[in-house]
């Protein structure tokens, strides 16, 4: 039996006559066939609870903090290399991908029960992870602990007298498990401290946090801690700081001392201190709050030349000086692969920005271009997610977008107030070859889909005006805009605009739309708003 058949039969072994013990042996063979670095990464999954969805993003940064991911000869970055390890474990069916509901991208993973049993067994034999649930040690009775998973649903503390904590490299705690921890100062060589979703006792201020001099990863989001202590600045080797969900109003000024920091995850209302531009190792920031009171933050961005991922909350977007300062800084960040800007309080002009050529993801809300920018062409071979707003759109602009080879999700907003004459837009054959989700909003005029267009499109949303019905009705009385040519389509959302039509015209238009959706061969799910 080959590995593919084994994967398909996991969990149903008895039904297919495959002896469970033989299945475990095959899983063990697959484990020992892995390169050493992948074996270690797989074993590390035992620091997470059973049935837990393990976030890909955070898992990779924890691998990096533990030193499992090392620079290779090809010059790949640490996160990029960790992502390669993650994908290799998926390809070998040792972890199961969990996809984002809307974008069909892998955002986390799970471990099948039988694989997890194997991982726990090997982890216990090699004293890799110690698991404590309430007061019970469920993995082994090792006196020297290297990595610690804590789970608790009680407030009762337990003694650690029989355990040597001096060699602990990772602590992952859930629920009320902070009560199980000895003082943080006990951990002399700790590299990973993940207390995310762990409710800290009232008044707890994470005392002695600054003494964890070897710490590389600190996750304290949703811990209900009052604030991040100032001595976090002592953590000179810290690579990842994740406080998402903490509701901190600001970070202490001492974080600008963290010169090895590569990943900073904060809430959109958490302010960073002046001097953030000195953290030149940063590769990932989400979400950076920029406002007119903090103009210098947008100016300091230009020094962060290693940024790959940047999420920004901009307020007010209508401040011209703030917008210009931000755009100037962004033009200097040529390693960006993902840029997301959520702007409010006005609109920001983005005509002066030029995207780096390795961009994977671009989402700009309330950041407007006069026309589709010249750099938006097929040379952006990696661009898979695009949210863009333009004042004016022409047919050739749609054709340019349709040639983007990797584009999977498109959110295109047009300022219809600038369009006095309705236009008909054609989505031509072989255009948008990889698109699975599409929103075409603000269009004044019809969008027609030719045979062979958007062959993978599953979800579509578009603006429709009542008076377009007459222009698009065929001789047999059917609404004809090529919807039947979208062979993979599953669901449709229409933003309906009456635009001066009377009640009868509106009713006729909605009925024609409903009929077009109902006769589609895929039996579409649809909704008409407005």
N, C-alpha and C positions, 0 to 999 in steps of 0.2 A: 504494500500500500504506500503511495507517495504522500508527501507532506500536505499537498492540497486536499487530499481525501481525508487525512487525519483532522485538519482544521475544520472541515465541514461536518465531521462527525463528533467533534468535541461536545460533550453534554448529552449526546444521544448514542453513546457507545454501545450500551446494552441493546438498544433497539436495532443496531446494525450488526450485532454479534461481535463487536470488537471488545476484547477483554480490557477492563479498566487498567489493570496493571501493565499490560502491554502499551496502552496509550501513554501511561506515565513514563515508561521507558523511552518511548519515542520522543516525548517532550524533553526528557533529560538529554537524549542524544542531540536534539536541536539546540539545547542550551549550551552544551559543551562544545558544539561545533561553532559557536560564535567566537569572534575575536575577543580577546580579554577585555578590551575597553567596553564592548557592548554587553558582556556578561555583567560587569560592574554596574553599568547603567540600568540594566534590567533588575538586578538585585536591589537597587536603591528604591524601586517601586514599593518595596515592603515597608517603607516608612509612612505609607499612606493607608488609611483604613480600607477594609474590604468594601467593595461596591462603590468606592469613591470615584467620581469623575476627576481625573488628574489634569489640571490645566497645562497644556503644552508649554506655554510661554514661561510659566513659573518653574516647571520641572527642569527645563533646560538651564535656566539661571542657577538652580540649585546644583545641578550636575557640574556646572562651571565652578561654583563656589567650593565644591568638594575636591576639585582638581581632576575630575574624570575626563574632562575635555581639554586637550592640549593642542597648541598650535601645530599645524602640519606644514610640510614642505611646500604645499601649493599656495600658501599665503591666505587661506581662508580665515575669516574672523572666528572667534570662539563661539558666538551664538550660531553663526552659519554652520559651523562644524557640528555643534550640538543638535541642530535641526536635522542634519544628515544622519546622525546616530538615531534620532527619534524616528525618522522615516524608514531607516533600515529595520528597526524593530517591528514597525507596521508591516513592511514588505515580507518579513519572515513570520507574520501572523502571531507574534508573541505578545503584542498589545493590539487593542481594537480601537480604531479611530472613532472619535465622536465629532460629527460635523456641525458647523454653525447652521442654524435652521434656514437662514435666508441666503447665505453666500456660498454654501457648499464647500467651505474651507475647514480644515481640521483645527479645532480649537482646544481639544482635550483628548484624553484616551482613557480607556478602562482595561482592566486585566481580567481575563476569563478566570473563573473559579479554579479550574484545574491548573492553569499556568500559575496562578497566585499560590496554590498549594505547593507547587514545585519551588517557587521563589522563596516562600516562607521556610520550606524544609532546608534548602541550601543555605539560606541566610542564617538559620539557626545553627546549622552544622559549622559554618564558618565564623560564627559570632559576629555577623555583619550588622544585624539590627536586633535590638531588644524591644519587645512590645509589652507595654503595661496598660491594662484596661482596669480602671479603678485600682484596687490594691493587688491585683493578680498579675503575675508575670506569666504571660501566655506563650512566650517563645522559648526561653530556656533560663537556667539559673546561673548564668555567667556572672562572675564577680566584677570583671572588667567590661564596661559598657562602651561601645564605639558609636552607636547611633541609637536614638531613643524615640519611639513612638508612644505618645501618651494619650489615652482616651479616658474620660471620666464623666459620670453624670451625678457625682456627689461632691460635697464640699470637704470631704474627709481627706486629710493629708496622710501620706504613708511614709514610713521610715525608709531611708536609703542606706542604712548602716552596712548592709551586706554587699553593696555595690560600689565599685570604684568608678567615680565620674571623671577622673582626671584625663581620660583619653577620649571623652565624648566629642565627636566631630559634628554631629547633627542632632538637633532636638526639634521634633514636630509635635505640636500639641493641639488637641481639639476639645471643643465643648468647655467643660469646667476644669480641664486637665492642668491648668496653670497651678492649681492647688496641689498637684502632685510633685511639682518641681522643687528641688532644693534651691538655695540662693544662687542667682546667676553667677556670682563670683566663684562658684564651685567648678565651673567649666573653663579650664585653663586653655584648651586648644580648640574651642568651639568655632566652627566655620559657618554653620547654618543654624539660624534660630527662626523657626516659622511658627508664629503664634496666631496666624490668620484665623479668624472665626473662633478664637479662644477667648471666652469672657474672663477678663481680668477682675480681681477683687476690687471693690470700691476703694479709691484712694491709692491704689497701686501706681507707682511712678517708675516702674522698671529700674529699680535701684541696682547699681553696679553694672548697668549696661555698658558704660564706657570702659569697663575693665576687660571686656571681651576683645582683646587686642588682635586676635586672629580672625575675627568675624568677617565673612565675605558676603553673607546673605542675611538680611533682616526683614522679616515680614510680620507686621503688627497691625494689618488692616482689620477692621471690625472687631477690635479687642476692647472698645469702649474705654480706652486709656485717655486721660485728660489731655496729655500733651506728650510730645517727644522730648526727652530730656536733653539739655544742652551738651552733656558729655558724649552724645553721639558723635561729635566732632573728633573724639579720640580714636574712633574706629578707622584708622588710616588705611587699612586694606579692604574696606567695605566696597563691594562691587554692585550689589543690588539693595536698594531701599524701597520697600513696598508698604505704603501706608494707606492704600485705597480703602475707603470705607471708614476711616478713622475720624473724619470730620474735623481734622485739625484746621484752624483758621490760617495758620502759617507754620513754616518750618523754622527751627532755630538758626540763627546766623552762622552757627558753627559748622553747618553742613558744607560750607564752601571750602572747608579743610579736607574734604574727602576726595583727594586727587585721583584715586583709583576707581571712583564711582562710575559704573558703566550703564546702569539702569535705574531710573528714578520714576516710581509710579505713585502719583498723588491724585487727590480729588480736584475737580475743576475749580473749586472755590478755595483751594489751599494756595497761599502765596509763598513764593520762594524768595529768599533774601537777595539783596544786591550782592554782586560778586559771583553769580552763578556761572558767568562766562569763564571762570578759572577752572571749572570742572571739565577739562578738555578731553577726558577719557569717555565722556558720556556718549552712548550709542542709542539710547532709548529714553525718551521723556514722554510721559502721559499722566496727567493732562496739565499743560503749562498755562497758568492764568496770566493774561496780559491785559492791562488796562491803562488809561491815560495817566493814572497816578504812578504807574510803574513803567514809564517809557523806556527807562534804561535797560529793562529786562529784554525788550525786543532788540535793543541795540547790542546787548551782550551775546545774543544768539549766534551772531556771525563768527564768534570764536570757537563754537562747538562744531568743528569741522568733521568730527567722526560720527555725527548723528546719522542713524539709519531710519529711526522711527520717531516721529514727532507729532504729538497731538496738542492742539492749542485751543483754548477758550478765549476769544477776543471780545473785549467790551471797553468802550463802545466802538463798533466797527465803523461808525460814521466819522470818526476823528481822522481827518486826512493825514495829519502828521504822524499819528500812530500807525496808520496803514502803510504809509510810505517807508517808515523806519522798519516795519516788519518785513515788507517785500524786499528791501535792500539786504537785510540779513539773510533771508531765505535764499537769495540768489547765490550766496557764498557757500551754501551747504550742498555740495555736489555728490555726497555719498547717500543722500536721502533715498530711501526705498518706499517709505510710507509717510504721507503728509495728510493730516486731518485737521481742518480748522472749522470750529463751530463759532460763528460770529453772531452777535446780537447788538441791538442798539444802533442800527444803521447798516450801511452797505460799504464794502471795501473794494476799491478798484485794484485789479490784479494784472492789468495789462503789461506792467513792467517785469513781471516774474517770468523766468525761463526754467522749465522743469529739468532736473538732472536725468540723464538718459537711462539710468537703471531703476527708474520709478516703477514700483509694483502697484501702489495704491495711492489714489488722489481723491480726497473728499473735501470739497470747499463749499461751505454754506454761507450765503450772503457775501461771497467774494466773486465779483463779476468781471467778465472779460467783454470788451466791446464786440469782438468777433472771436471765432475759434482761433486760438493762437497758432502761429506758424510752426511752433515746435511740436504741435499735436499731429504727428504723422507716424507712419509704420516703423520708424526707427525706435519707437518706444515698444520694444518687442516684449517686455515683461509686464506691461501695464494690464492688470486684470480687473481692477475696480476703479471706476471713474464717476465722480459726482461733480458736475461743472455747470455753471450758469453763464449764459451769453446774452448780450443785448439784442443781437441780430444773428439769424441763422440762414444759411443758404444751402441749396441742394448739394453743392460740392463739399460743404462742411460735413454733411451726413456721410458722404462717400469716403471722406478721409477717416472718419471715425469707424466706418464699416471695414476698413482695411487693417485696423489694429489686430494683430494676430492672436493675442492672448486675452483679449477683453472678454470678461465673463459677466460683469455687472455694470450697467450704464444708467446713470440718473442725470438726465439732460433737461435743464430748465431754460426756457426762452422767455425773454421779456416781451410778451405779446403787446404791451402798450405801445411799443415802438414800431409795431407792424400794422400799418394802416390797411394793407391789402392782403386778404387771405391768400395763402400759397398752398400748393399741393406738393408734398414731399414724397419721394419714392425711395423705398428701401429695396435695393436691387438684389438680383440673384448673386449668391456667393458672398454677400456682405455679412458682416458680424458672424463669422463662422463658429465662434466659441461662446457666444452670448447665451446666458441662461436666465438672466433677469434684466428687465428693461423698464424704465419710466421715462416717458416723453411728455413733459409738462409745460403748459403755457403756450403751446402751439396755436396759432391762429390759422387754421386751414387743415386740410386732410392729410393723413399719413396712409400711404398705400403700400402693401407688402407684396412683392413679386414672388413668383415661384422660385424656390431655392434660397430665399432670404432667411436669415436667423434660424438655421436648421435645428439648433439645440434649445431654442427659447422655450422656457417652461412658464415663466411668469411675466405678464405684461400689464403696465398701467399707462394710460394716456388721457390727454384732454380731448374732449369732443364737444363741438358746438352744434346746437340743434339745427341750424340752418344749413349745415353741411349735408344733411340727409338727401335733399333734393339733388345735389350735384353728384352724389355717390350712389344713387339708386339706379339699378340696371333696368333693362326693358321688361324683365319679368317681375319687377317690383321688389327685388331683394337688394339689401345694402351690400354694395360691392367695394370692399377695400382690401381684399386679398387675405382675410383672416384665415381662410381655409388653407392657405399656403404655409402657415406656421404649424408644421406637422407635429412638433413636440409640445405645443402649448397645452397648459393644464389649467391656469387660472388667469382671470382678467379683472382689472379694476378700472373703471371709467370715472374721470372727473368731469361731470356733465355741466355745460354752461349754456344757459338759454339765450343770452346775448340778444335780447330784444324780440325773441320769438314769442308768439302768443301761446295760449294754453294748448290749443289743438296741435300746433307744430311741436311743442315740447312732448306731448303725449305720443304723437306719431314717431318722433325721433327715438324716444326711449323704447317703444315697442319694436322698432326696426333693429335697434341695437340688441335687444333681448333675443329676437329671432335669429340674428346672425350668430350669437353665441350658442344658442340652443341647437342649431343645426350643424355646428362644428363636429367633425367625426370623433373628437376626444371627449365629448360631453363636458364641456368646460364648466368650472365653477366661476361665477362672475358676480360682480356687484357694481351698481351704478350710483355714484354719490352726486347729489345736487339736484 
